[in-house]
Amino acid sequence: MRKFMRLGLAGALLACIGSTAVAKESKPLIVRMSWHISVDAQGNIVTLSTRDTTLANLRDRIEQEIRSWQFSPGKVDGMPAPSDSTLTLTLTATPTDGEHYAVRVTKAVTGAGYGTMTPPQYPHASLLSRRQGYVVLKVNYGADGKVLDAALADGAPKVDPPFVNASITAVRQWIFAPEVIGGHPKAGAAVVPICFALANVAHARPSNCVWERPGDDLKVSGNDMVALDAEVTLKSDVAGRAL
């Protein structure tokens, strides 16, 4: 729903997936799609919408499946209330006959989403020296979605300061899409990773742009945000489900 930049080759690859019939690939493709969802106080989908055009020919089928899922809404004064959230699916598209793909859900998460955002500028000196970096920020935002502060997440991987500065400068201008519980948008926090990667270097993505924090279950990859305090949660077990 809200597109993000890819500073390497991954975005160009995902942009090629327009239907179940796609260019031949020997490896599974990882696709990420997001929807704005509204659920009632019983956790049933009321509306869902997306501006994501990935897998466009499969979107109706995917959305029909999502409508059958059960959610836990946020609460107001301890009582379940109608809620809005962002549902993000990570899908694996596996070649079946060389031209078509079988699509399965790898991961499904809820929480705040991205509203408006501008990709950070690749630091000029780093570009000239062909240096890459992976920045993992913790970002706090208000009920209006505006960023309150941004800094390196606790235990974040070491990275050159120019990448950190470029990331924080950009993120401070972003607007998040907070969850709305009982008609009231909620302030929150998220872990925001930013992958600075260049084509035609020995390793296209630094450390594969994946990081797992020691001591807990926080794991980030690519540019995929992790909401830290989602109030709407998915009750249905959908991991591995075919679409």
C-alpha positions in Angstrom: 0.0 0.0 0.0 2.8 2.4 0.8 5.8 1.9 -1.3 9.3 2.1 0.0 12.6 2.6 -1.8 15.0 -0.3 -2.6 18.6 0.9 -2.8 19.6 -2.3 -4.5 18.2 -4.8 -6.9 15.3 -6.2 -4.9 12.8 -3.6 -5.9 13.4 -4.1 -9.6 12.9 -7.8 -9.1 9.6 -7.4 -7.3 8.3 -4.9 -9.8 8.5 -7.7 -12.4 5.7 -9.7 -10.6 2.5 -8.6 -12.2 0.6 -11.9 -12.4 1.0 -15.7 -11.9 2.7 -15.8 -15.3 6.0 -14.0 -14.9 9.5 -14.1 -16.3 11.3 -17.3 -15.6 13.2 -17.4 -12.3 15.0 -20.3 -10.8 14.5 -19.2 -7.2 11.4 -18.4 -5.1 10.5 -14.7 -5.1 9.7 -12.8 -1.9 6.9 -10.3 -2.2 5.6 -7.9 0.4 2.1 -6.3 0.2 0.2 -4.1 2.6 -3.5 -3.3 3.2 -5.3 -0.8 5.3 -7.8 -2.8 7.2 -10.8 -1.9 9.4 -12.2 -4.5 11.8 -15.4 -4.4 13.9 -15.4 -5.1 17.7 -15.7 -8.8 17.0 -12.5 -8.8 14.9 -14.2 -9.3 11.5 -12.9 -7.4 8.4 -15.2 -4.6 7.5 -13.1 -3.0 4.8 -9.6 -3.4 3.3 -7.8 -1.4 0.6 -4.4 -1.2 -1.0 -2.6 0.9 -3.5 -0.1 -2.0 -4.0 0.0 -3.2 -7.6 2.2 -6.2 -7.0 0.6 -9.5 -7.9 -2.4 -7.5 -9.3 -4.0 -10.4 -11.0 -4.0 -12.3 -7.7 -5.2 -9.5 -5.5 -8.9 -10.3 -5.6 -8.1 -13.9 -4.5 -5.7 -12.8 -1.8 -8.3 -10.3 -0.5 -11.0 -12.9 -0.4 -8.8 -15.0 1.7 -7.9 -12.1 4.1 -11.7 -11.4 4.6 -12.0 -14.9 6.1 -9.3 -14.2 8.7 -10.1 -13.4 12.3 -8.5 -10.5 14.2 -8.4 -9.2 17.8 -9.3 -5.5 17.7 -7.9 -2.9 20.0 -9.6 -2.0 23.2 -11.1 1.2 24.7 -11.5 1.1 28.5 -10.9 -2.7 28.4 -13.6 -3.3 25.8 -13.0 -4.4 22.2 -13.6 -1.5 19.8 -13.7 -1.1 16.0 -10.2 -0.6 14.9 -8.1 0.4 11.9 -4.6 -1.1 11.3 -2.2 -2.0 8.5 -1.9 -5.6 7.5 1.4 -6.5 5.9 1.9 -9.9 4.2 5.2 -11.4 3.2 4.5 -13.9 0.4 6.7 -16.5 -1.2 6.1 -17.1 -4.9 7.7 -20.5 -5.9 8.1 -21.6 -9.5 5.9 -24.5 -10.5 6.3 -25.1 -14.2 8.9 -22.5 -15.1 6.3 -19.9 -15.9 3.8 -19.9 -13.1 4.1 -19.5 -9.4 2.5 -21.0 -6.3 2.0 -18.3 -3.7 2.0 -18.9 0.1 1.9 -16.7 3.1 5.3 -16.5 4.9 4.5 -13.9 7.4 1.6 -11.7 8.4 1.9 -8.7 10.8 -0.3 -5.8 11.8 0.3 -2.4 13.3 1.1 1.1 12.1 2.0 1.6 8.5 3.9 4.1 6.4 2.0 7.2 5.3 4.2 9.7 3.4 8.0 9.2 3.1 11.0 10.3 1.2 13.9 7.9 0.7 17.2 9.1 2.3 19.9 10.4 0.1 22.8 8.0 -0.4 25.8 9.7 1.2 27.9 11.1 -1.6 31.3 10.1 -0.2 29.9 6.6 0.5 28.6 6.3 -3.1 32.0 7.3 -4.5 33.8 4.8 -2.3 31.1 2.1 -3.1 30.4 1.6 0.6 27.2 0.1 1.8 25.4 0.1 5.1 22.4 -1.1 7.1 20.8 1.3 9.5 18.2 0.1 12.1 16.3 3.0 13.8 13.8 3.1 16.6 11.2 5.8 15.7 8.5 7.2 18.0 5.6 8.9 16.3 2.6 10.9 17.6 -1.1 10.2 17.2 -0.9 12.5 14.1 1.7 10.2 12.6 4.5 12.8 12.8 7.9 11.6 14.0 8.7 12.7 17.5 12.3 11.3 17.5 14.5 8.8 15.8 17.7 7.2 16.8 19.7 4.0 16.4 17.8 1.0 17.9 19.3 -0.6 21.0 21.9 -3.1 19.8 21.6 -2.0 16.2 24.4 -3.2 13.9 27.4 -0.9 13.5 27.3 1.3 10.5 29.2 4.3 9.1 27.9 7.6 10.6 27.0 9.1 7.2 24.4 6.4 6.7 22.9 7.0 10.1 22.7 10.8 9.6 21.1 10.4 6.1 18.5 8.0 7.6 17.6 10.1 10.6 17.4 13.3 8.4 14.9 11.5 6.1 12.9 9.7 8.7 12.2 12.9 10.7 10.2 14.1 7.7 8.1 11.0 7.4 4.4 10.6 8.3 3.3 7.3 9.8 -0.2 5.8 9.5 -1.1 5.1 13.2 -3.6 2.5 14.2 -7.0 3.9 15.1 -8.8 2.4 18.0 -12.4 3.3 18.7 -12.1 6.3 16.4 -8.9 7.6 18.1 -5.4 7.4 16.4 -2.7 6.0 18.7 0.8 7.2 19.1 3.4 4.4 18.9 6.9 3.2 18.0 8.5 1.2 15.3 11.8 -0.3 14.3 12.7 1.1 10.9 15.5 -0.5 8.9 17.0 1.2 5.9 19.3 -0.8 3.5 21.8 1.2 1.6 23.0 -1.2 -1.2 24.6 -0.8 -4.5 24.5 -3.0 -7.6 27.7 -4.4 -9.1 29.6 -4.8 -5.9 30.9 -8.0 -4.3 27.9 -8.2 -2.0 24.8 -6.6 -3.4 23.3 -6.1 0.0 25.4 -5.5 3.2 25.1 -8.5 5.5 22.1 -9.4 3.4 20.3 -6.5 5.1 19.1 -8.8 7.8 19.6 -8.3 11.5 18.4 -10.2 14.6 18.9 -8.6 18.0 20.6 -10.9 20.5 18.5 -11.7 23.5 15.0 -11.3 22.1 12.9 -12.1 19.0 13.3 -8.8 17.2 14.4 -9.5 13.6 14.4 -7.1 10.7 15.2 -7.6 7.0 15.4 -5.3 4.0 13.4 -2.1 4.5 10.6 -3.8 6.4 9.3 -1.9 9.4 8.4 -3.7 12.6 5.7 -2.1 14.7 6.5 -2.4 18.4 3.1 -2.0 20.0 0.4 -3.2 17.6 -3.1 -3.1 19.2 -4.8 -5.1 16.4 -3.5 -8.6 16.2 -4.2 -11.5 13.9 -5.8 -14.5 15.5 -5.9 -16.8 12.5 -2.9 -19.0 11.9 -2.0 -18.2 8.3 1.7 -19.0 8.1 2.3 -21.4 5.2 -1.3 -20.9 3.8 -1.6 -21.1 0.0 -3.3 -18.3 -1.8 
